[in-house]
Amino acid sequence: MLVRHGACSRRLNSLTPPAGVVAELPAVQASVELVSGDWLLIFSDGIPEAADRWGEDFGETGLLEAFGQHANGSAAAACEGVVNAVRHHFREQRQPDDITLIAMKVL
């Protein structure tokens, strides 16, 4: 996800299957121009699909809201803030998926 000016500017979907699913991955590429202040968020589906006890997903909205609260800090602080928000969302519920987030800020 490309975040520009605090909003999802562009959803960057994968162009290939996950590594290990097929014997050979095709060489498919796309490019996007990043500008100073942009954030690139790479996350597993375990973040937006993290469900609370009522079955409500954290969602991309929750991701962007949590990220927005930490976007003025470092990438590490932004990741920690989002992951903590996800954990708070599902509390004691056992999650069937991983919670992975990589954040990069363009300086």
Backbone bond lengths (Angstrom), bond angles and torsions (degrees), N, CA, C in turn:
res aa  C-N    CA-C-N  psi(-1)  N-CA   C-N-CA  omega(-1)  CA-C   N-CA-C  phi
1 M - - - 1.444 - - 1.525 107.49 -
2 L 1.300 116.47 129.66 1.455 122.11 174.44 1.523 107.79 -94.77
3 V 1.328 116.40 120.56 1.463 121.62 179.39 1.519 107.56 -108.51
4 R 1.310 115.26 119.79 1.469 121.90 -179.83 1.525 107.61 -129.00
5 H 1.312 116.49 128.95 1.472 122.57 -179.33 1.534 111.69 55.60
6 G 1.348 116.29 37.08 1.459 121.42 174.47 1.511 116.19 80.47
7 A 1.334 117.56 2.96 1.468 120.24 -179.14 1.526 109.67 -128.35
8 C 1.314 115.75 157.85 1.461 119.80 176.08 1.516 108.16 -68.64
9 S 1.313 115.49 109.09 1.454 120.86 -179.47 1.523 111.24 -82.46
10 R 1.336 114.18 -34.67 1.456 118.33 -178.04 1.520 109.52 -159.26
11 R 1.306 116.23 135.01 1.468 122.50 175.33 1.512 106.45 -89.65
12 L 1.316 117.38 119.99 1.460 122.59 -177.24 1.521 108.67 -102.35
13 N 1.306 116.41 91.18 1.461 121.09 -177.91 1.524 110.51 -79.70
14 S 1.318 115.98 149.54 1.451 121.83 178.35 1.520 110.00 -65.09
15 L 1.322 115.27 143.18 1.459 120.34 179.07 1.527 112.36 -100.84
16 T 1.332 116.63 -6.26 1.461 120.80 -177.77 1.528 109.97 -131.76
17 P 1.319 116.77 160.87 1.466 119.49 175.67 1.529 109.64 -68.24
18 P 1.323 117.45 161.57 1.467 120.34 177.43 1.525 111.27 -58.95
19 A 1.322 116.34 148.35 1.461 121.38 178.88 1.524 109.96 -56.99
20 G 1.323 115.58 136.70 1.453 121.19 178.39 1.518 114.72 91.94
21 V 1.338 118.02 -10.51 1.465 120.61 -179.35 1.530 110.40 -77.94
22 V 1.315 116.70 -38.16 1.467 121.29 177.88 1.531 108.05 -123.82
23 A 1.332 115.98 155.78 1.465 120.72 -176.22 1.530 112.29 -62.78
24 E 1.322 117.21 -40.86 1.464 120.99 -179.63 1.524 109.29 -129.70
25 L 1.317 115.64 135.98 1.461 120.59 177.74 1.521 109.31 -94.89
26 P 1.319 116.85 132.67 1.461 118.68 177.03 1.537 110.30 -68.92
27 A 1.311 115.87 151.33 1.471 120.67 179.93 1.532 109.09 -85.32
28 V 1.323 116.04 81.70 1.460 122.13 -179.72 1.521 107.64 -108.76
29 Q 1.322 116.67 129.94 1.454 120.36 -178.28 1.517 110.84 -135.75
30 A 1.294 114.62 156.75 1.463 122.43 171.44 1.515 105.47 -147.02
31 S 1.303 117.61 159.96 1.464 119.84 179.12 1.518 109.71 -132.09
32 V 1.313 114.07 156.46 1.450 121.38 177.82 1.530 106.60 -142.12
33 E 1.296 117.07 140.47 1.459 120.38 179.35 1.522 109.56 -85.58
34 L 1.313 115.41 127.03 1.455 121.62 176.98 1.517 108.61 -104.26
35 V 1.327 115.83 141.24 1.460 120.72 179.03 1.521 109.11 -122.26
36 S 1.302 116.03 162.26 1.457 121.43 -178.87 1.531 110.30 -53.61
37 G 1.330 115.43 131.78 1.461 121.12 -179.22 1.515 113.67 97.61
38 D 1.330 117.84 -15.54 1.467 121.31 177.65 1.520 109.97 -68.60
39 W 1.309 115.02 151.85 1.458 123.09 172.11 1.516 107.87 -121.01
40 L 1.307 115.85 139.78 1.449 121.67 172.86 1.523 106.92 -112.55
41 L 1.321 116.70 119.82 1.466 122.06 179.58 1.521 108.53 -111.20
42 I 1.312 115.49 121.20 1.459 121.80 176.67 1.521 105.97 -114.20
43 F 1.328 116.76 120.10 1.456 119.43 -173.83 1.517 111.21 -141.85
44 S 1.328 114.10 151.64 1.457 119.82 175.70 1.532 109.09 -79.39
45 D 1.312 115.69 161.94 1.463 120.07 179.17 1.516 112.43 -66.89
46 G 1.338 116.52 -11.25 1.458 120.13 177.63 1.521 113.12 -65.96
47 I 1.328 118.05 -20.14 1.470 119.70 178.06 1.531 110.87 -77.73
48 P 1.326 119.73 -60.49 1.471 117.26 -179.08 1.528 113.79 -66.45
49 E 1.333 117.52 -23.91 1.463 120.64 -178.04 1.523 113.23 -93.01
50 A 1.334 118.85 2.29 1.469 121.06 177.78 1.527 108.58 -63.70
51 A 1.327 116.40 120.98 1.467 121.26 -173.55 1.525 111.27 -105.72
52 D 1.328 114.70 143.03 1.469 119.91 174.20 1.536 108.98 -84.73
53 R 1.310 117.06 -175.09 1.474 119.76 -175.30 1.524 112.99 -68.02
54 W 1.319 118.01 -15.08 1.465 121.92 177.14 1.523 111.66 -95.54
55 G 1.350 115.78 2.34 1.462 120.15 178.67 1.516 114.33 84.69
56 E 1.332 117.80 8.16 1.461 120.19 180.00 1.523 110.03 -83.87
57 D 1.324 115.90 126.71 1.458 121.69 -179.91 1.531 111.47 -71.65
58 F 1.325 115.55 151.19 1.459 122.13 174.02 1.527 108.92 -63.13
59 G 1.313 116.57 -42.55 1.454 122.99 173.95 1.523 114.00 73.60
60 E 1.311 114.43 167.32 1.461 119.98 176.17 1.519 110.70 -69.16
61 T 1.319 116.91 -27.72 1.467 120.06 176.02 1.519 109.90 -63.76
62 G 1.329 116.85 -45.65 1.460 120.98 177.03 1.515 111.71 -61.63
63 L 1.329 115.90 -39.95 1.459 120.86 177.62 1.527 110.70 -60.30
64 L 1.323 116.67 -49.36 1.464 120.22 -178.95 1.522 112.26 -66.19
65 E 1.325 117.55 -37.50 1.467 120.02 177.94 1.528 110.75 -65.56
66 A 1.321 116.94 -46.15 1.465 120.68 179.38 1.521 110.53 -65.18
67 F 1.319 116.63 -41.90 1.459 120.22 178.71 1.531 110.72 -62.65
68 G 1.323 116.70 -42.25 1.467 121.19 -179.14 1.518 113.24 -59.19
69 Q 1.316 116.92 -29.44 1.463 120.97 178.98 1.525 112.01 -73.86
70 H 1.339 117.42 -14.67 1.461 121.04 -175.53 1.527 112.67 -126.37
71 A 1.315 118.11 7.69 1.460 121.59 -174.00 1.524 113.71 -71.24
72 N 1.315 118.17 -13.62 1.467 120.09 179.44 1.523 112.15 -85.80
73 G 1.319 116.96 -7.91 1.458 121.14 -179.75 1.513 111.25 -98.10
74 S 1.301 114.62 -159.09 1.459 121.14 179.02 1.533 110.34 -77.82
75 A 1.331 115.38 167.79 1.467 120.13 176.17 1.523 110.28 -62.72
76 A 1.326 116.59 -38.82 1.469 120.17 179.12 1.524 110.69 -63.23
77 A 1.335 116.97 -42.67 1.469 120.55 178.93 1.525 110.70 -66.05
78 A 1.327 117.47 -37.70 1.466 121.10 178.63 1.530 110.01 -64.19
79 C 1.331 117.01 -44.76 1.472 120.85 178.48 1.525 110.75 -61.92
80 E 1.313 116.19 -46.06 1.464 120.20 -179.52 1.528 110.70 -61.65
81 G 1.328 116.99 -42.36 1.463 120.65 179.94 1.513 112.37 -64.07
82 V 1.328 117.45 -42.51 1.469 121.06 179.91 1.521 110.34 -67.24
83 V 1.325 117.52 -46.82 1.465 120.49 -179.46 1.525 110.67 -61.57
84 N 1.322 117.50 -40.24 1.470 120.00 177.12 1.524 111.04 -64.21
85 A 1.335 117.35 -38.40 1.471 120.48 177.87 1.528 110.84 -65.13
86 V 1.323 116.95 -39.58 1.467 120.80 177.80 1.526 109.70 -63.84
87 R 1.329 116.33 -46.08 1.471 119.98 179.24 1.521 111.14 -61.56
88 H 1.317 116.56 -39.35 1.468 120.34 177.88 1.537 110.13 -64.93
89 H 1.324 116.51 -35.94 1.466 121.00 -179.56 1.524 111.02 -63.44
90 F 1.329 117.32 -46.94 1.462 117.64 -176.62 1.523 113.67 -92.56
91 R 1.311 117.43 -8.43 1.470 124.01 176.79 1.513 113.09 42.49
92 E 1.325 118.58 -117.54 1.464 121.02 -175.42 1.525 113.25 -82.57
93 Q 1.324 117.35 -6.26 1.460 119.75 -178.36 1.531 109.90 -64.28
94 R 1.312 115.81 137.57 1.464 120.22 175.28 1.517 108.05 -79.20
95 Q 1.325 115.99 130.13 1.456 120.85 179.88 1.523 110.18 -99.10
96 P 1.330 116.97 134.17 1.462 120.38 -177.22 1.523 113.73 -82.11
97 D 1.320 118.28 -2.04 1.461 121.39 -173.31 1.522 110.30 -132.35
98 D 1.323 115.42 163.67 1.454 119.79 178.17 1.529 110.98 -76.40
99 I 1.318 115.78 162.33 1.464 122.38 176.59 1.525 105.83 -121.58
100 T 1.321 115.80 100.08 1.460 121.69 -175.64 1.515 109.11 -124.03
101 L 1.338 115.97 133.18 1.462 121.08 178.55 1.518 109.29 -144.81
102 I 1.319 115.88 130.89 1.457 123.12 171.63 1.520 106.28 -120.25
103 A 1.321 117.09 127.60 1.465 121.43 179.29 1.524 108.69 -121.34
104 M 1.318 115.57 135.18 1.468 121.58 177.15 1.520 108.91 -132.96
105 K 1.327 115.41 132.57 1.458 120.27 178.42 1.524 109.08 -108.75
106 V 1.313 115.59 133.80 1.458 120.95 176.70 1.530 107.72 -84.97
107 L 1.314 115.31 122.03 1.461 120.44 -178.93 1.514 111.33 -89.57
